[in-house]
Amino acid sequence: MKSLNRADHALANRLDELIKMKGISKAEMARIAGVSPQSVNGWYRRGQISKTSALRLAQALGIPLPWLLGEQVEPVSGLSHRQQRLLDLFDQLPDLEQENMLAVFEQRLKELDAFTESYLLRRKRDL
């Protein structure tokens, strides 16, 4: 079985980034999360963090939880590149057009839900 070092863990990389961004130590991180410094070292070793600790860090330090957990989102906004692009375009529209786009999105989601439900019912009958 291959032994993973801390460089193999996305979480360890994000924790290191967090330490640099916020100017905190591992001990301070432990205090914020309400855990022991040994627990923080365990996060680095295992590449895992409890939901409670992750939420506490994200809330206290003002960072998006998905970013902390290694998702490809911006550390400040918590949005992916595509989400940010969509938001930037949406913000350029006049208010009335923004409302129209929201209605279009809602209608399309309803259509997709109906299609999915119909498809699953057909699959169930065919089995």
Secondary structure, 3 states (H helix, E strand, C coil): CCCCCHHHCHHHHHHHHHHHHHCCCHHHHHHHHCCCHHHHHHHHHHCCCCHHHHHHHHHHHCCCHHHHCCCCCCCCCCCCHHHHHHHHHHHHCCHHHHHHHHHHHHHHHHHHHHHHHHHHHHHHHHC
